[in-house]
């Protein structure tokens, strides 16, 4: 699957190999042309060792490893008011973009990515400002949790935990039974938070990037 979204985030602009192609060399070259035609390096989300070896042979560099964590859902107490809406409001977008916005002039493209599937948008607000935000995507009986971000001045107050719990509570109310999220392997603080909320590592992936251009990845 060749994904493209105006260059905003590696996930939305990378190759997702659902299975091994019959001709790996041809498939990689086709992907390289697809992204070159759009002015981007070819980026692969890698879980397969054969693909990883082929990309390494071609000189692709390795991005930071990403862990997938899963949990059975169980509602926990939420001690603060958490606003949840079916669309991202301007304050939610501003706060998320202040933390994770790494692409000049691409906020509109990011909004299109976020709203491409039904989702819940959660935030802890104070004085009209969204201090911590998150996004939950219901997928059958499973909830995908994305876009967790806390403004720097509001960190170490447990606000991200409140956002996670509010999304989980909503999912339980809707009859969902499990959840997943992804986190960079080096983000120990976030991993501790998620483990304390019942999430455990279930797998992982990394990116392979096809040129030397420095890029920051959104897992």
N, C-alpha and C positions, 0 to 999 in steps of 0.2 A: 504494500500500500504506500503510494507516494503522496505524502501530506504536504500541503502548502497553504500558508495563511499570512502572506505579506511579510514573511521573515520574523514574525513575532513568536518567540519561544522555539526551542529546538524540538519539543514534542510535536508541535503543530506544523513543523517544517522539516520533518525527518521521514526516513523510510522505516516502516514497520513491517518486518518480515514475518508473516503469519506462518509460513512453512518454507522449507528449502526449495529453491527453484530448480528446474531441470538443468538449466545452464547458468551457474552462478556467475561466471565471468560476464556473460551477456547481460544478466540482470543488473549487475553493479554498473556496467557501462550505460545502460539505459537510465538508471537512476541519476548517474552523474550528469548526463545530458539534460535530463528534466530540470535539475536544479541550476545548472549552468545557464540554461535558457532564461531563467528567472533571476539571474544575478546572484545566486547563493551557492555556497559550497554544499556538496552532498554530505548529509548527516544521517547516520544510521543508528536506530535504537537496537542494541545488540543483546540478545539472550542466547544465541546459537554459537557454539564454539567454532564450527566450520566457517561461518560467515566472519567471525572475529579474526580467525587466522588469515582469511583472504584479504580482509581490509588492512590488517597489519602488514601483510606482504606488499600491499599497494601504498604503504606509507601513511595510512590514516592514523591520526593521533587519538589517544584515549581520553574521554571526558571523565568527570567524576562519577564514581559508582553511585547508583541510586538503589535504595532498598524499598521493597513493597512490604507493608505491614497490614495485617488483617486482625479483625476482632469479631467475636459474637456480640451482638448488641444487647446492652442492658442499661436502662435509663438511670442516670445518677443525678443527685441534686444540683440544681443551677441556682447560685446565690445572687446573681445579678440579672437585671432585665437585659435580654438579648433580642434585638429586633431581627425578625426573619421576614423576608419578602421573596416573591417569585421572580423579581427582576432586580438587577443591580441599580441602586439609586446613585445619584451623583456623588454623595459623600462616601459611599462604599467604594466606588471606583477611584475617587481621589486618594483614599487611604491605601488601598491595595496598590495603586500605581506608584505612590510615594515610596513604597517598600520594594516592589517587584518590577516597576516600570523601567526597563533598560533599553528602550527603543524609542528614540526621539520621533515625535510626530505619529506614533503608532497607537495612540489610545483608542481611536475609533476601531482599528483592526482588532485590538484586544477585546473590546466590547463584543464585536461580532463573534469572536471565538467563544467567549464565555456564554453568550446567549444562543449558541448553536444547538443546545440541548436543554430540555426542561431542568431547572435547578432551583435550589434554595440559597438565598444570600443572607448571611447572618453577620451581625455586628454588635459589639458593646459600644454604646455611644455615651458621651458626656458633653454637655453644652452644645449639642448638635453635631459634634465631630465623632466619626467612627474611629475608635482607638484600636480595636482589634477586629479583624474580619475573617470570614471563611465562606466557602461555597460547598454545598452538598448536592451531589448528582444521584438521584435514585435510579437504579438500574435493576429492574426486577425486584428481587428480595435483598439486594445489596446496595449500600450507600457508598459512593465514591466521595472522599473529602479532599477538596483542593483549595488553593489560594489562601491558605492560612497565613496571615500577616498581622504584625502588631507594630504600631508606630514606635520609633525608638524611645521617645520620652515616656511611653506608657508600658514599657516592658518590666518584667519581674513583679507584676501585680496579679498574675494568674488569669489574665483576661483571655489568653488563647485557650486555656482550659475551659473557660465558660463558653466560648464559641463552639468548641468541639462537643461539649456536653449538650448544648442547645440543639445542635444539628443531630446528634444521636437521639435525643429525646423526640425530636420531630420524626425521625425515621422510625422509631419504635411505635409512635402513635399511628404512623401510616402502615404499620405491619411489616416493616423490613426486619431482617434478622441478622444481618452481618454488615461489616463495613471494611473498607480498605483505604489506605492513603500511601503516598510515596514521600520519601525523605532522603536527602543526600546522606551517604554513609558517614561523612565527617561531622554531621550536625548532631553532636552528642546531646545538647540541651533539648532539642526537639524530640530526639529518640527517647530520652528519659520521660518526657511528658507523655508521649504516646504509649509507652510501656505502662506507665502508671494508670492510664485509662483503658488498659486491657489489650492493647495492640501488640502483636508479636511479629517478628520478621518471617515472611513466607516465601520470599524470593527476591530477585533484583535484576537490574540491567545496567548497562552503561552506554554511552554514546561513542561513536567513532566519527571523527570530523575529517573531511577530505582535504583541508589545506591548513596553512599555518596561521590563518587569521584568528586573532584572539577573540573568543566569544564566551560570554557568561551564559550558563545554562539554567533554564527554569525546569526543574524536574517535574 
